[in-house]
């Protein structure tokens, strides 16, 4: 009885094996097809960038000192000429006072020189009369004339000293004025880099105290476009982008500038394409990272094929007889079924959106079926499940 059962099991197992073997040999290759459709295609260039205000002003100081008062903070709206901070003006007040005193001294010296000029002029005129009557020597007349000319020169020196003292007073007054940090534009404070009591030094370079965005309702995105795509980007093209803060919202903008200066990082060359964005709702904030899609070209109601059909290549044995043994047609093409055999049809392609590609000219028509993939129960030359690389017997 056991032998009969074992025999039946062996027969059944052998039958199953023979069934799959013959099924594989006789099985026909199946193809997945898709229709040629007509629709819209938009060709885009992807890039990333940073959202910034269109005009950002860095406010610094031209004088050194200690911050005495602060009148604004982060996000404070400011007007042009508004007081932002005050540097301790004590030392500048003292410099102005000293310069003013020097100016008064220079003016007094001028008055003194004018008195001396009148005295030397009187002496010269008197000596001329006495010399004409031979009451004094010629040397006395010469001495009085020299003293007169010296007094005239001293007048000029005193006048120059007044101008010098006036310039020093103006310089001290300007430094005193610079101790008040004023806003140069209307806008919003987006950065404050100082605190009360902090000392700022403007000896070698101007330190940045505040950063003011002039108008946050208008923003721009500085995008890094790869050199392979920059030739497609033009001024005036539309752009759409998203930011991580609002992943479900799409914002729109327009390319305003394509800068020619290359940016090279790790041997990768990119170019800066500036996109202007309306930020009336103030959702966008400076510094946000934007994922941008620039629409380089758009066409409506064109004949299109799926990109999967352009990538499909049938097995050599499945091709039509006239295509066997060849390397395949050059240029883009798709495959159709003719007498249950794939046949290649050459096409001329246009723009692509990543999913579909425009067909400019071909023998194809709208609604025609094209092959996108093939489906087999077991692929030819595919190793059996569990099979691996052959092992050598040691």
C-alpha positions as CSV (number, residue, x, y, z in Angstrom):
1,X,0.0,0.0,0.0
2,X,2.8,2.3,0.9
3,X,4.5,1.6,-2.4
4,X,1.4,2.5,-4.3
5,X,1.1,5.9,-2.4
6,X,4.7,6.7,-3.0
7,X,4.3,5.8,-6.7
8,X,1.3,8.2,-7.0
9,X,3.2,11.0,-5.4
10,X,6.2,10.6,-7.8
11,X,3.8,10.5,-10.8
12,X,2.0,13.7,-9.6
13,X,5.3,15.5,-9.0
14,X,6.6,14.5,-12.4
15,X,3.5,15.7,-14.0
16,X,3.7,19.1,-12.4
17,X,7.3,19.5,-13.5
18,X,6.5,18.5,-17.1
19,X,3.5,21.0,-17.0
20,X,5.6,24.0,-16.1
21,X,8.4,23.0,-18.5
22,X,6.0,22.7,-21.5
23,X,4.1,25.8,-20.4
24,X,7.4,27.8,-20.4
25,X,8.3,26.5,-23.9
26,X,5.0,27.1,-25.4
27,X,4.2,30.3,-23.5
28,X,3.9,33.4,-25.6
29,X,5.4,36.8,-24.5
30,X,2.8,39.2,-23.4
31,X,3.0,43.0,-23.8
32,X,1.6,45.9,-21.9
33,X,0.4,48.7,-24.1
34,X,-0.8,52.3,-23.7
35,X,-2.7,54.7,-25.9
36,X,-1.2,57.7,-27.7
37,X,-3.0,60.7,-26.3
38,X,-3.3,64.4,-26.9
39,X,-2.8,66.9,-24.1
40,X,-0.7,69.6,-22.5
41,X,3.0,69.4,-21.8
42,X,5.2,71.7,-19.7
43,X,8.9,71.4,-19.8
44,X,10.5,72.5,-16.5
45,X,13.9,73.0,-14.9
46,X,14.2,72.1,-11.2
47,X,16.4,74.1,-8.8
48,X,16.8,75.1,-5.2
49,X,17.3,78.5,-3.7
50,X,16.9,80.8,-0.7
51,X,14.1,83.3,-0.2
52,X,15.4,86.8,0.5
53,X,14.1,90.4,0.6
54,X,14.6,92.2,-2.7
55,X,16.4,95.1,-0.9
56,X,18.3,94.4,2.3
57,X,20.3,97.1,3.9
58,X,23.0,96.5,6.5
59,X,23.2,99.4,9.0
60,X,26.6,99.9,10.5
61,X,28.5,102.7,12.4
62,X,31.4,104.9,11.4
63,X,32.5,105.7,15.0
64,X,33.5,103.5,17.9
65,X,32.0,103.5,21.3
66,X,29.6,101.9,23.8
67,X,26.0,101.2,22.9
68,X,24.1,103.4,25.4
69,X,20.5,102.9,24.2
70,X,18.5,100.7,21.8
71,X,15.2,101.9,20.3
72,X,14.3,98.9,18.1
73,X,14.3,95.1,18.2
74,X,13.8,92.2,15.8
75,X,10.7,92.6,13.5
76,X,10.4,96.3,14.4
77,X,9.0,98.4,11.6
78,X,11.1,101.5,11.0
79,X,10.9,104.7,8.9
80,X,13.7,106.5,7.1
81,X,15.6,108.7,9.6
82,X,14.3,106.9,12.7
83,X,16.7,106.5,15.6
84,X,17.7,102.9,16.0
85,X,20.5,103.1,18.6
86,X,22.6,105.6,20.5
87,X,26.3,105.3,21.1
88,X,27.6,107.0,24.3
89,X,28.2,110.6,23.0
90,X,30.3,111.9,25.9
91,X,33.6,111.7,24.2
92,X,32.2,113.2,21.0
93,X,30.7,116.1,23.0
94,X,34.1,116.8,24.5
95,X,35.7,116.7,21.0
96,X,33.1,119.2,19.8
97,X,33.8,121.5,22.7
98,X,37.5,121.4,22.2
99,X,37.1,122.1,18.5
100,X,34.8,125.0,19.2
101,X,37.3,126.5,21.7
102,X,40.1,126.1,19.1
103,X,37.9,128.0,16.6
104,X,37.4,130.9,19.1
105,X,41.1,131.0,19.7
106,X,41.9,131.2,16.0
107,X,39.4,134.0,15.6
108,X,41.0,135.9,18.5
109,X,44.4,135.4,16.9
110,X,43.0,136.9,13.7
111,X,41.8,140.0,15.6
112,X,45.3,140.3,17.2
113,X,46.9,140.1,13.8
114,X,44.6,142.8,12.5
115,X,45.6,145.1,15.3
116,X,49.3,144.5,14.6
117,X,48.7,145.2,10.9
118,X,47.2,148.6,11.7
119,X,50.2,149.4,14.0
120,X,52.8,148.4,11.4
121,X,51.0,150.3,8.7
122,X,50.9,153.5,10.8
123,X,54.6,153.1,11.6
124,X,55.4,152.6,7.9
125,X,53.6,155.7,6.9
126,X,55.2,157.8,9.6
127,X,58.7,156.5,8.7
128,X,58.1,157.4,5.1
129,X,57.5,161.0,6.1
130,X,60.5,161.1,8.4
131,X,62.7,159.5,5.8
132,X,61.6,162.1,3.2
133,X,62.9,164.8,5.6
134,X,66.1,162.9,6.3
135,X,65.2,162.5,10.0
136,X,65.7,158.6,10.0
137,X,68.0,156.2,8.2
138,X,67.0,154.1,5.3
139,X,67.3,151.0,7.4
140,X,64.6,152.2,9.8
141,X,62.2,152.6,6.8
142,X,63.1,149.2,5.5
143,X,62.5,147.6,8.9
144,X,59.0,149.2,9.2
145,X,58.1,148.0,5.7
146,X,59.2,144.5,6.6
147,X,57.1,144.5,9.7
148,X,54.1,145.7,7.7
149,X,54.5,142.9,5.2
150,X,54.9,140.3,8.0
151,X,51.7,141.6,9.6
152,X,49.9,141.0,6.3
153,X,51.2,137.4,6.1
154,X,50.2,136.8,9.7
155,X,46.7,137.9,8.8
156,X,46.6,135.1,6.2
157,X,48.0,132.6,8.7
158,X,45.3,133.5,11.2
159,X,42.6,133.2,8.5
160,X,43.9,129.7,7.6
161,X,44.0,128.7,11.3
162,X,40.3,129.7,11.5
163,X,39.4,127.5,8.5
164,X,41.4,124.6,10.0
165,X,39.6,125.0,13.4
166,X,36.3,125.2,11.6
167,X,37.0,122.0,9.7
168,X,38.0,120.2,13.0
169,X,34.7,121.5,14.5
170,X,32.7,120.2,11.5
171,X,34.5,116.8,11.8
172,X,33.7,116.5,15.5
173,X,30.1,117.5,14.9
174,X,29.7,114.8,12.3
175,X,31.2,112.2,14.6
176,X,28.7,113.4,17.3
177,X,25.9,113.0,14.7
178,X,27.1,109.5,13.8
179,X,26.8,108.4,17.4
180,X,23.1,108.3,16.6
181,X,22.4,105.3,14.4
182,X,19.5,106.2,12.1
183,X,17.6,104.0,9.6
184,X,18.5,104.8,6.0
185,X,15.3,103.3,4.6
186,X,11.7,102.3,5.4
187,X,11.4,98.7,6.3
188,X,11.5,96.0,8.9
189,X,14.4,95.0,11.2
190,X,15.2,91.4,10.5
191,X,18.5,91.2,12.4
192,X,20.0,93.0,15.5
193,X,23.6,92.2,16.3
194,X,24.2,94.5,19.3
195,X,23.0,94.9,22.9
196,X,23.1,97.7,25.4
197,X,26.6,98.1,26.9
198,X,28.3,96.4,24.0
199,X,31.4,98.2,22.6
200,X,31.6,98.5,18.8
201,X,34.9,99.3,17.1
202,X,35.0,100.9,13.6
203,X,38.8,101.1,13.3
204,X,39.3,98.9,10.3
205,X,35.8,98.0,9.0
206,X,32.3,99.1,9.6
207,X,30.5,96.6,12.0
208,X,27.0,95.6,11.1
209,X,24.6,96.6,13.8
210,X,21.2,96.0,12.1
211,X,19.9,94.4,8.9
212,X,16.8,96.0,7.5
213,X,14.6,94.5,4.8
214,X,13.1,97.4,2.8
215,X,9.9,95.7,1.7
216,X,8.9,92.2,2.9
217,X,5.8,92.2,0.6
218,X,8.2,91.6,-2.4
219,X,10.7,88.8,-2.1
220,X,13.2,87.2,-4.4
221,X,14.7,83.7,-4.7
222,X,18.3,83.2,-5.6
223,X,18.2,79.8,-7.3
224,X,21.2,77.6,-8.2
225,X,20.6,76.3,-11.8
226,X,22.9,73.6,-13.1
227,X,25.0,74.6,-16.1
228,X,23.3,71.9,-18.2
229,X,19.9,73.6,-17.7
230,X,20.9,77.3,-17.6
231,X,20.6,77.6,-21.4
232,X,16.8,76.9,-21.1
233,X,16.2,79.6,-18.5
234,X,15.1,83.0,-19.8
235,X,13.9,86.2,-18.2
236,X,10.2,86.4,-17.9
237,X,9.6,82.7,-17.5
238,X,7.1,81.5,-14.9
239,X,8.2,79.6,-11.8
240,X,6.4,77.6,-9.1
241,X,8.0,76.7,-5.8
242,X,7.3,75.2,-2.4
243,X,8.9,75.8,1.0
244,X,9.1,73.4,3.9
245,X,7.0,75.7,6.1
246,X,4.0,75.3,3.8
247,X,4.5,71.9,2.0
248,X,0.9,71.8,0.6
249,X,1.0,75.4,-0.8
250,X,2.5,76.3,-4.1
251,X,3.8,79.8,-4.7
252,X,4.3,81.5,-8.1
253,X,7.0,83.8,-9.3
254,X,8.8,85.0,-12.4
255,X,12.4,84.9,-13.5
256,X,13.8,88.5,-13.4
257,X,17.5,88.0,-13.9
258,X,19.8,85.3,-15.0
259,X,23.3,86.2,-13.8
260,X,26.3,85.4,-15.9
261,X,28.7,84.9,-13.0
262,X,29.5,81.2,-12.5
263,X,29.4,79.6,-9.0
264,X,31.8,76.6,-8.7
265,X,31.5,74.3,-5.7
266,X,33.4,71.0,-5.7
267,X,33.8,71.2,-9.5
268,X,30.1,71.7,-10.0
269,X,29.2,74.8,-11.9
270,X,25.8,76.6,-11.3
271,X,24.4,79.9,-12.2
272,X,22.1,82.2,-10.2
273,X,18.6,82.8,-11.6
274,X,16.7,85.4,-9.6
275,X,13.0,84.9,-9.2
276,X,10.7,87.7,-8.1
277,X,7.8,86.7,-5.8
278,X,4.8,88.5,-4.5
279,X,4.6,88.1,-0.7
280,X,1.6,90.2,0.1
281,X,0.4,87.7,2.7
282,X,3.9,87.8,4.4
283,X,4.0,84.0,4.6
284,X,7.5,83.8,3.1
285,X,10.3,84.8,5.4
286,X,14.0,85.6,4.6
287,X,16.2,82.5,4.6
288,X,13.6,79.9,3.7
289,X,14.7,77.1,1.3
290,X,12.6,76.9,-1.8
291,X,12.3,74.0,-4.2
292,X,11.7,75.7,-7.6
293,X,10.4,74.5,-10.9
294,X,10.9,76.9,-13.8
295,X,8.6,76.5,-16.7
296,X,10.9,76.8,-19.8
297,X,8.3,75.8,-22.5
298,X,4.7,74.9,-22.6
299,X,2.5,73.4,-25.4
300,X,-1.2,72.7,-25.4
301,X,-3.1,69.8,-27.0
302,X,-0.1,68.1,-28.6
303,X,0.3,64.4,-29.6
304,X,2.3,62.7,-26.8
305,X,3.6,59.3,-25.8
306,X,4.6,58.1,-22.3
307,X,8.3,58.0,-21.6
308,X,7.9,54.3,-20.7
309,X,7.2,53.6,-24.3
310,X,10.4,55.4,-25.4
311,X,12.5,53.3,-23.0
312,X,11.0,49.9,-24.0
313,X,13.2,47.5,-26.0
314,X,11.9,44.0,-26.9
315,X,13.9,40.8,-26.9
316,X,15.7,40.1,-30.2
317,X,13.7,37.0,-30.8
318,X,10.4,38.9,-30.5
319,X,11.2,41.5,-33.1
320,X,9.9,41.3,-36.6
321,X,12.0,39.3,-39.1
322,X,13.3,42.3,-40.9
323,X,14.6,43.8,-37.6
324,X,16.4,40.6,-36.4
325,X,20.1,40.7,-36.3
326,X,20.3,44.5,-36.6
327,X,21.4,46.9,-33.9
328,X,18.0,48.6,-33.9
329,X,17.0,51.8,-35.5
330,X,18.8,55.0,-34.7
331,X,17.1,57.9,-33.0
332,X,14.0,57.8,-30.8
333,X,11.2,55.4,-31.6
334,X,8.3,53.4,-30.1
335,X,7.1,49.8,-30.6
336,X,3.7,48.7,-31.8
337,X,2.3,45.3,-32.3
338,X,2.0,44.0,-35.9
339,X,0.9,40.4,-36.4
340,X,1.5,39.9,-32.7
341,X,5.1,40.9,-33.2
342,X,6.7,44.2,-32.0
343,X,7.5,46.7,-34.7
344,X,9.6,49.8,-34.3
345,X,8.3,53.1,-35.5
346,X,10.6,56.1,-35.7
347,X,9.3,59.4,-34.3
348,X,10.6,63.0,-33.9
349,X,10.2,64.1,-30.3
350,X,9.7,67.6,-28.8
351,X,9.6,68.7,-25.2
352,X,9.0,66.4,-22.2
353,X,7.6,66.9,-18.7
354,X,9.2,63.7,-17.3
355,X,6.1,61.6,-17.8
356,X,5.1,62.3,-21.4
357,X,7.1,63.4,-24.5
358,X,5.7,65.4,-27.4
359,X,5.6,63.7,-30.8
360,X,6.3,66.2,-33.6
361,X,6.1,63.9,-36.5
362,X,5.5,60.2,-37.0
363,X,3.2,57.6,-38.6
364,X,1.3,57.3,-35.3
365,X,-2.1,58.6,-34.6
366,X,-4.1,59.5,-31.5
367,X,-5.5,56.5,-29.7
368,X,-3.1,54.0,-31.3
369,X,-1.7,51.4,-28.9
370,X,2.1,51.4,-28.2
371,X,4.1,48.9,-26.1
372,X,5.3,50.2,-22.8
373,X,6.5,46.9,-21.2
374,X,6.5,43.1,-21.5
375,X,5.3,40.5,-19.1
376,X,6.5,36.8,-18.9
377,X,5.8,34.1,-16.4
378,X,9.6,33.3,-16.5
379,X,12.1,35.6,-18.2
380,X,14.6,34.1,-20.6
381,X,18.1,33.6,-19.2
382,X,16.8,34.5,-15.8
383,X,18.3,32.3,-13.1
384,X,15.9,30.0,-11.2
385,X,14.9,31.0,-7.7
386,X,17.5,30.2,-5.2
387,X,20.2,29.7,-7.9
388,X,23.4,31.6,-7.3
389,X,26.9,31.8,-8.7
390,X,28.5,28.4,-9.3
391,X,30.7,27.1,-6.6
392,X,34.0,25.2,-7.2
393,X,34.4,21.8,-5.5
394,X,37.4,21.8,-3.3
